[in-house]
C-alpha cells in the first residue's frame, strides 16, 4: 500500500497525519470546522484514506493550522508516491459544482508551485478566515 505517516510539531501546531493513496478511513479533526469539511471531501472524492489530528493555536487564528497541515500533507504525498512507478505525471480536472467552475491541473514532477485565481466574496466562511 502506498501509505505515509507524518508527524509535525512546531510552536503553533502539533500534527499527526496518515495518508493512504489506495483508500481507507477518512477521519479529520483539525479544530477548524470548514477545513475539516474540505479535507474530508478532498480525501473522500479522491478515494484516499486520510486521518489528521491537529492541536493548533486556533484561538489566535487558524492560518498556522491550515499552513502546517498543507506542508504535512505535501510531505505525505511525496513519501506515499515513492518512486512514482505506475503513476501518470500529469492530470487535470474540470468540475462544475454549484455556482463554481473548477479547472485544476497537476504535475507531480517534484517542482513546487501553487497558482490560483479567484474572487473571494466574503471575509469568512463560518469561523474560517478566507484571507
PLY file of the C-alpha trace (Angstrom):
ply
format ascii 1.0
element vertex 131
property float x
property float y
property float z
element edge 130
property int vertex1
property int vertex2
end_header
0.00 0.00 0.00
1.17 3.50 -0.82
0.96 5.00 2.66
2.77 7.67 4.63
2.54 8.78 8.23
3.98 12.17 9.13
4.17 13.95 12.48
4.99 17.66 12.60
5.34 19.73 15.74
6.02 23.47 15.79
5.44 26.21 18.36
1.98 26.73 16.82
0.81 23.22 15.85
1.08 19.52 16.70
0.01 17.41 13.70
-0.31 13.67 13.09
-1.33 12.70 9.56
-1.64 9.38 7.74
-2.36 9.26 4.00
-3.13 6.10 2.04
-3.39 6.64 -1.71
-5.16 3.29 -2.08
-8.14 4.16 0.14
-9.20 3.68 3.69
-10.81 5.51 6.57
-11.24 9.28 6.43
-11.12 10.95 9.83
-10.18 14.61 10.18
-10.01 16.70 13.35
-8.16 19.99 12.99
-10.32 22.13 15.25
-11.37 24.20 12.21
-14.81 23.02 11.07
-14.76 24.29 7.47
-11.22 22.98 6.94
-12.25 19.58 8.35
-15.12 19.54 5.86
-12.88 20.40 2.91
-10.17 17.87 3.79
-12.82 15.18 4.28
-14.43 15.98 0.91
-10.99 16.03 -0.78
-9.98 12.61 0.56
-13.40 11.03 0.04
-13.76 12.16 -3.59
-10.16 11.20 -4.38
-10.60 7.74 -2.84
-7.78 8.28 -0.34
-7.55 7.17 3.23
-6.72 10.17 5.41
-6.50 10.63 9.13
-5.48 14.02 10.50
-5.35 15.36 14.02
-4.06 18.80 14.84
-3.79 20.80 18.01
-3.11 24.35 16.88
-3.28 27.90 18.16
-6.72 28.43 16.61
-7.72 30.73 19.47
-5.42 33.26 17.75
-6.10 32.38 14.11
-6.48 29.22 12.02
-3.79 30.06 9.46
-0.97 28.16 11.23
-3.16 25.05 11.33
-4.04 25.32 7.62
-0.48 26.11 6.51
1.18 23.40 8.61
-1.31 20.73 7.55
-0.68 21.75 3.93
3.07 21.24 4.45
2.48 17.92 6.21
0.05 16.67 3.54
2.54 17.59 0.79
5.29 15.62 2.55
2.93 12.66 2.96
2.09 12.68 -0.77
5.79 12.80 -1.69
6.53 9.86 0.62
3.46 7.82 -0.39
4.11 8.02 -4.15
7.70 6.86 -3.60
9.42 6.33 -6.94
6.16 7.28 -8.75
6.08 3.99 -10.69
2.67 3.40 -12.27
1.52 6.99 -11.70
0.81 9.38 -14.56
2.92 12.51 -14.19
0.15 14.87 -15.34
-3.53 15.10 -14.50
-6.36 17.58 -14.88
-9.99 18.07 -13.96
-12.70 20.47 -14.99
-15.55 20.35 -12.50
-18.80 22.31 -12.47
-20.03 22.46 -8.89
-22.86 24.59 -7.59
-22.04 28.18 -8.64
-18.40 27.43 -9.47
-16.30 26.06 -12.28
-13.05 24.48 -11.19
-10.12 23.92 -13.52
-7.26 22.03 -11.91
-4.01 20.81 -13.47
-1.43 18.80 -11.55
2.15 17.84 -12.40
3.91 15.62 -9.86
7.38 16.32 -11.26
8.59 17.39 -7.83
8.92 21.10 -8.56
6.82 23.17 -6.15
4.30 25.72 -7.43
0.78 26.75 -6.50
-1.09 29.25 -8.62
-4.71 30.19 -8.24
-7.04 32.90 -9.42
-10.33 33.52 -7.71
-12.52 36.19 -6.24
-13.47 35.61 -2.63
-16.76 37.42 -1.94
-16.63 37.19 1.87
-14.02 37.53 4.59
-15.15 34.40 6.43
-16.78 31.04 5.80
-18.15 30.20 9.23
-15.12 30.59 11.51
-12.70 30.14 8.61
-10.81 33.28 7.57
-10.72 33.33 3.76
-7.75 35.71 3.71
0 1
1 2
2 3
3 4
4 5
5 6
6 7
7 8
8 9
9 10
10 11
11 12
12 13
13 14
14 15
15 16
16 17
17 18
18 19
19 20
20 21
21 22
22 23
23 24
24 25
25 26
26 27
27 28
28 29
29 30
30 31
31 32
32 33
33 34
34 35
35 36
36 37
37 38
38 39
39 40
40 41
41 42
42 43
43 44
44 45
45 46
46 47
47 48
48 49
49 50
50 51
51 52
52 53
53 54
54 55
55 56
56 57
57 58
58 59
59 60
60 61
61 62
62 63
63 64
64 65
65 66
66 67
67 68
68 69
69 70
70 71
71 72
72 73
73 74
74 75
75 76
76 77
77 78
78 79
79 80
80 81
81 82
82 83
83 84
84 85
85 86
86 87
87 88
88 89
89 90
90 91
91 92
92 93
93 94
94 95
95 96
96 97
97 98
98 99
99 100
100 101
101 102
102 103
103 104
104 105
105 106
106 107
107 108
108 109
109 110
110 111
111 112
112 113
113 114
114 115
115 116
116 117
117 118
118 119
119 120
120 121
121 122
122 123
123 124
124 125
125 126
126 127
127 128
128 129
129 130
